[in-house]
Protein backbone atom coordinates (compact mmCIF):
# COMPACT_ATOMS: atom_id res chain seq x y z
CA UNK A 1 0.00 0.00 0.00
CA UNK A 2 1.41 3.38 -1.04
CA UNK A 3 1.61 6.06 1.64
CA UNK A 4 0.34 9.51 0.64
CA UNK A 5 -0.02 12.67 2.73
CA UNK A 6 -1.35 16.07 1.73
CA UNK A 7 -1.81 19.39 3.48
CA UNK A 8 -3.15 22.84 2.69
CA UNK A 9 -0.89 24.79 5.05
CA UNK A 10 -1.53 28.22 6.47
CA UNK A 11 1.49 29.71 4.73
CA UNK A 12 2.23 32.96 2.94
CA UNK A 13 4.63 31.10 0.63
CA UNK A 14 3.23 27.61 0.01
CA UNK A 15 -0.35 26.75 -0.98
CA UNK A 16 -0.18 22.96 -0.96
CA UNK A 17 2.19 20.16 0.03
CA UNK A 18 1.82 16.56 -1.12
CA UNK A 19 4.11 13.72 -0.09
CA UNK A 20 4.05 10.49 -2.12
CA UNK A 21 6.55 7.63 -1.85
CA UNK A 22 9.64 9.66 -0.88
CA UNK A 23 8.84 12.61 -3.14
CA UNK A 24 7.42 15.87 -1.88
CA UNK A 25 5.51 18.27 -4.13
CA UNK A 26 5.22 21.94 -3.23
CA UNK A 27 2.74 24.28 -4.91
CA UNK A 28 3.79 27.84 -4.23
CA UNK A 29 1.50 30.85 -4.03
CA UNK A 30 2.73 31.99 -7.46
CA UNK A 31 1.52 28.71 -9.03
CA UNK A 32 4.95 27.05 -9.41
CA UNK A 33 5.10 23.36 -8.55
CA UNK A 34 8.39 21.89 -7.40
CA UNK A 35 9.20 18.24 -6.67
CA UNK A 36 11.88 17.13 -4.22
CA UNK A 37 12.87 13.46 -4.47
CA UNK A 38 14.39 11.48 -1.60
CA UNK A 39 12.17 13.28 0.91
CA UNK A 40 11.24 10.88 3.71
CA UNK A 41 7.91 10.78 5.52
CA UNK A 42 9.77 11.67 8.70
CA UNK A 43 11.07 14.84 7.01
CA UNK A 44 7.54 15.61 5.84
CA UNK A 45 6.21 15.27 9.40
CA UNK A 46 9.00 17.49 10.78
CA UNK A 47 8.28 20.11 8.14
CA UNK A 48 4.52 20.12 8.72
CA UNK A 49 4.99 20.50 12.47
CA UNK A 50 7.39 23.46 12.06
CA UNK A 51 6.32 26.86 13.34
CA UNK A 52 6.76 28.32 9.84
CA UNK A 53 6.54 26.16 6.72
CA UNK A 54 8.22 28.79 4.56
CA UNK A 55 11.10 29.21 7.00
CA UNK A 56 11.52 25.43 7.25
CA UNK A 57 11.54 25.17 3.45
CA UNK A 58 14.14 27.91 3.09
CA UNK A 59 16.41 26.51 5.82
CA UNK A 60 16.16 22.76 5.21
CA UNK A 61 15.10 22.17 1.61
CA UNK A 62 15.90 25.10 -0.67
CA UNK A 63 19.50 25.00 -1.95
CA UNK A 64 20.13 21.68 -0.16
CA UNK A 65 18.15 19.36 -2.44
CA UNK A 66 17.88 19.05 -6.18
CA UNK A 67 14.43 20.38 -7.01
CA UNK A 68 12.53 19.58 -10.18
CA UNK A 69 10.36 22.42 -11.41
CA UNK A 70 7.12 21.11 -12.92
CA UNK A 71 4.65 22.58 -15.36
CA UNK A 72 1.45 21.64 -13.55
CA UNK A 73 -0.77 22.61 -16.47
CA UNK A 74 0.95 20.32 -18.95
CA UNK A 75 2.11 17.74 -16.37
CA UNK A 76 5.76 17.76 -17.39
CA UNK A 77 9.10 18.70 -15.89
CA UNK A 78 10.46 22.00 -17.15
CA UNK A 79 13.74 22.27 -15.28
CA UNK A 80 15.97 21.35 -12.38
CA UNK A 81 17.22 23.74 -9.69
CA UNK A 82 19.79 23.29 -6.97
C-alpha positions, 0 to 999 in steps of 0.5 A, spaced: 500 500 500 502 506 497 503 512 503 500 519 501 499 525 505 497 532 503 496 538 506 493 545 505 498 549 510 496 556 512 502 559 509 504 565 505 509 562 501 506 555 500 499 553 498 499 545 498 504 540 500 503 533 497 508 527 499 508 520 495 513 515 496 519 519 498 517 525 493 514 531 496 511 536 491 510 543 493 505 548 490 507 555 491 502 561 491 505 563 485 503 557 481 509 554 481 510 546 482 516 543 485 518 536 486 523 534 491 525 526 491 528 522 496 524 526 501 522 521 507 515 521 511 519 523 517 522 529 514 515 531 511 512 530 518 517 534 521 516 540 516 509 540 517 509 541 524 514 546 524 512 553 526 513 556 519 513 552 513 516 557 509 522 558 513 523 550 514 523 550 506 528 555 506 532 553 511 532 545 510 530 544 503 531 550 498 538 550 496 540 543 499 536 538 495 535 538 487 528 540 485 525 539 479 520 544 477 514 542 474 509 545 469 502 543 472 498 545 467 501 540 462 504 535 467 511 535 465 518 537 468 520 544 465 527 544 469 531 542 475 534 547 480 539 546 486 
